[in-house]
């Protein structure tokens, strides 16, 4: 359906006519001139009809340009058919740790080692694709926390932003878990109470930021935001050195006690992901979160069209500029110059005979 955003702009349509009728023309003062090449101009009298046609064409083009400009000023737009948004779902904020420790290759995919961040991208990416009906948001954090995607139904964009996240885009030497939770609280607290969910994934301990995880957890509890925390990282990795092989715990810094307290205080749960299968199982369980009824919403896709009449007016303006060039005057001037040359030749010839 065609719609005009500013239909009142059409009131400007009669403006040129009103100016023409109400404002008097400037007086013309013609001077009497002696025209030595009057005989040549008289031969151009037949071109008057062409001049009249040119003026009529100019008037038509100027009128058309004005109509197109006014049409563009009304901001025409095409409204598509109404599209109904999902009526059930959650407001789900994903908070992903991208500190330097997420580069640790202690996860096994198939028969090869993989980094924690690569596994998270794959598993969480699939999780995002399945969240039809949910509003999803994405927070990335390391030494600081940043909102990468606000709550949106556009799952494809959220998945793309997660896939493009790289270690190092945020200062990676520390982990601000409290700031990540606090930022999620800011974006979730205006949503319906029974739909506010935060899923936070990390592999470390809070050692940066302005807010502690406990304080941020209390804020989330006050705002009825349910938090699910996930601790990722293997419990044991065999490291080979010059002195032989030894087993180390790459997740020694993971603060499971704090993550558990935060989750339980808000009505959520803490999950431990030691390998890829654990992480897949966790997100499958998160898939079964209870849905809530939300108000039905519809929207109509809008396509703006003002640039079409505006572009047409611009093209016609170029045509008008070409038409307005005084081609006849240039032709007449060329003829006059030829006539003057002929007159000079005749004078020279007659003068030579007289001599």
Rosetta blueprint (number, residue, H / E / L):
1 X L
2 X E
3 X E
4 X E
5 X L
6 X L
7 X H
8 X H
9 X H
10 X H
11 X H
12 X H
13 X L
14 X L
15 X H
16 X H
17 X H
18 X H
19 X H
20 X H
21 X H
22 X H
23 X L
24 X L
25 X L
26 X L
27 X L
28 X L
29 X L
30 X L
31 X L
32 X L
33 X L
34 X L
35 X L
36 X L
37 X L
38 X H
39 X H
40 X H
41 X H
42 X H
43 X H
44 X L
45 X H
46 X H
47 X H
48 X H
49 X H
50 X H
51 X H
52 X H
53 X H
54 X H
55 X H
56 X H
57 X H
58 X H
59 X H
60 X H
61 X H
62 X H
63 X H
64 X H
65 X H
66 X H
67 X H
68 X H
69 X H
70 X H
71 X H
72 X H
73 X H
74 X L
75 X L
76 X E
77 X E
78 X E
79 X E
80 X E
81 X E
82 X E
83 X E
84 X E
85 X L
86 X L
87 X L
88 X E
89 X E
90 X L
91 X E
92 X E
93 X E
94 X E
95 X E
96 X E
97 X E
98 X L
99 X L
100 X H
101 X H
102 X H
103 X H
104 X L
105 X L
106 X L
107 X E
108 X E
109 X E
110 X L
111 X L
112 X E
113 X E
114 X E
115 X L
116 X H
117 X H
118 X H
119 X H
120 X H
121 X H
122 X H
123 X H
124 X H
125 X H
126 X H
127 X H
128 X H
129 X H
130 X L
131 X L
132 X L
133 X L
134 X L
135 X E
136 X E
137 X E
138 X E
139 X E
140 X E
141 X E
142 X L
143 X L
144 X L
145 X E
146 X E
147 X E
148 X E
149 X E
150 X E
151 X E
152 X E
153 X L
154 X L
155 X H
156 X H
157 X H
158 X H
159 X H
160 X H
161 X H
162 X H
163 X H
164 X L
165 X L
166 X L
167 X L
168 X L
169 X L
170 X L
171 X L
172 X L
173 X L
174 X L
175 X L
176 X L
177 X H
178 X H
179 X H
180 X H
181 X H
182 X H
183 X H
184 X H
185 X H
186 X H
187 X H
188 X H
189 X L
190 X L
191 X L
192 X L
193 X H
194 X H
195 X H
196 X E
197 X E
198 X E
199 X E
200 X E
201 X E
202 X E
203 X L
204 X L
205 X L
206 X L
207 X L
208 X L
209 X L
210 X L
211 X L
212 X L
213 X H
214 X H
215 X H
216 X H
217 X H
218 X H
219 X H
220 X H
221 X H
222 X H
223 X L
224 X L
225 X L
226 X E
227 X E
228 X E
229 X E
230 X E
231 X E
232 X E
233 X L
234 X L
235 X L
236 X L
237 X E
238 X E
239 X E
240 X E
241 X E
242 X L
243 X L
244 X E
245 X E
246 X E
247 X E
248 X E
249 X L
250 X L
251 X L
252 X L
253 X L
254 X L
255 X L
256 X H
257 X H
258 X H
259 X H
260 X H
261 X H
262 X H
263 X H
264 X H
265 X H
266 X L
267 X L
268 X L
269 X L
270 X E
271 X E
272 X E
273 X E
274 X L
275 X L
276 X H
277 X H
278 X H
279 X H
280 X H
281 X H
282 X H
283 X H
284 X H
285 X H
286 X H
287 X L
288 X L
289 X L
290 X L
291 X L
292 X E
293 X E
294 X L
295 X L
296 X L
297 X L
298 X E
299 X E
300 X E
301 X E
302 X E
303 X E
304 X E
305 X L
306 X H
307 X H
308 X H
309 X H
310 X H
311 X H
312 X H
313 X H
314 X H
315 X H
316 X H
317 X H
318 X H
319 X H
320 X H
321 X H
322 X H
323 X H
324 X H
325 X L
326 X L
327 X H
328 X H
329 X H
330 X H
331 X H
332 X H
333 X H
334 X H
335 X H
336 X H
337 X H
338 X H
339 X H
340 X H
341 X H
342 X H
343 X H
344 X H
345 X H
346 X H
347 X H
348 X H
349 X H
350 X H
351 X H
352 X H
353 X H
354 X H
355 X L
